[in-house]
Amino acid sequence: MFKQKIIYSILVIVSLLFFRSATGQTNTIYFMDGIHQSSYLNPAYQDNCNIFIGLPALSGVNLQVGNNTLTYGNLFQENVNSSDTLIVNFNDINNNLQNSNYAIASTAIPVLGLGFWVKNSYFTFNIANKTSVKLSVPLELATLITEGNGNYIGEDNPLVISNFGPQITNYHEFAFGLSRQITHRLFLGARLKLLFGTANAQTKNSEIKITTQEDTYALKLETDMLLNLSGPVTISRDSEGNIDSVDIDDSNLLSYALSTGNLGVAIDLGANYQFNDEFKFFASVTDLGFIHWHVNRMNLTQKESFSFSGLSLDSLNTDYSEFDAILDSLTRFTNLHESANDYNTILNANIFVGATYEVAEFLKLGLLSKTSFYNKDVLQAFTFSTNFTPVKWFSGSLSYTVSNKQYTNFGIGMAFRGGPFQFYVLTDNLNAAFWPKESKAVAIQLGLNLNFGCGKRDDYSIINNKKFRKDIDFM
């Protein structure tokens, strides 16, 4: 049984990685006191330490994977004839498919982080490498795979598959942030981000139309596709202009990684409002921006049609001309036309709205709404949290998140401080470790921070302190 649970856990993670990954920060961190990475979700956040230093790769690595449609239990079931084998559960797959089935993933690896105070203003600077992945599978494509085209017969009843394919982006981010107290109760923050794209794959147009003749069941396929690429990819063609191979240019990976030709910009905005001694309200928007792809770019288009009415077995006994003609037609159909035009991609923006209620000096309750935009798809999540700081060297959080029609997302967060060192670990999906078969997502975030001069700003109005300074010097 233990071995079987390990296999389940591994298959869950693998299947989730292939079907989706999610966004870079856990929701649990939003209301946790004293963790600098909270400012990545709300730039109005202010540290109660004079100086923060983020260490390369150590101060905030996070990973989230999952999908909006299926759990491992929906995908596979045990073979009743053999407990050691699994079979695909097509019934559960069909019952759980939605109009838009997608997989989304993102990671953020810190390179450098810095936060410091200048009078009443809190400045931040950070460098990170970020990756976002989305794979879309529309209901029509999933149905074609599981059920075939039997429900789409006739000229007036074609099967149209659209809005599918990958959206993959890797880029470097240089972010400059400022948070400031505006009034006795209001704090505003903003972060400007300079982006340098290193690799991208984007399906701009994706439509396949399949028409099945009612009397002969002959097939006609029509496509309208546009795939934009930027990165170390080279395409070789044969003498007739057909694609012969697609290769990764691994000899110049460093130059691709350090390229500054694909420039982008983004902004984060945030606000915190202390309504009274108990209630505090929060709002923020992150990753409003785009990247303009100018170097190492490639556009692959396909707008073709292909008809197939079957093969005559008698003709195959005499010659292969009919078969060769079909292969030639199929080769032309699958061929891609190449160009080199600039294009733009937008980031996956997020909107946060939340509030906390302070039950006691060391205990507060939180409610957070997060709306994420992935091209034409919108993902909504609600997180309820209990946040506590019983001693100066420890803070914690227990959370519950409703997302992706999943109602069993229990999270936990812990932060420990010893001298200038702070270690934290968080997850929105602790249940995935115990019930992997029923989980749609796995999320974990951890890091090691350096903080200096903590708890020495009692005369200033900071987010985690209710001692307000009345005579604010804005100069």
Buried (B, 14 or more C-beta within 10 A) or exposed (E): EEEEEEEBBEBBBEBBBEBBBBBBBBBBBBBBBBBBBBBBBBBBBBBBBBBBBBBEEBBBBBBBBBBBBBBBBBBBBEEEEEEEEBEEBEEBBBEBBBEBBBBBBBBBBBBBBBBBBEEBEBBBBBBBBBBBBBBBBBBBBBBBEEEEBEEBBEEEEBBEBBBBBBBBBBBBBBBEBBBBBBEEBBBBBBBBBBBBBBBBBBBBBBBBBBBBBEEEEEBBBBBBBBBBBBBBBEBEEEEEEEBEEEEEEEEEBEEBBEBEBBBBBBBBBBBBBBEEEEEBBBBBBBBBBBBBBBBBBBBBBBEBEBBBEEEEEEEEEEEEEBEEEBEEBEEEBEBBEBEEEEBEBBBBBBBBBBBBEBEEEEEBBBBBBBBBBBBEBEBEBBBBBBBBBEEEEEBBBBBBBBBBEBEBBBBBBBBEBEEBEBBBEBBBBBBBEEBBBBBBBBBBBBBBBBBEBBEEBEEBBBBBBEEBBEEBEEE
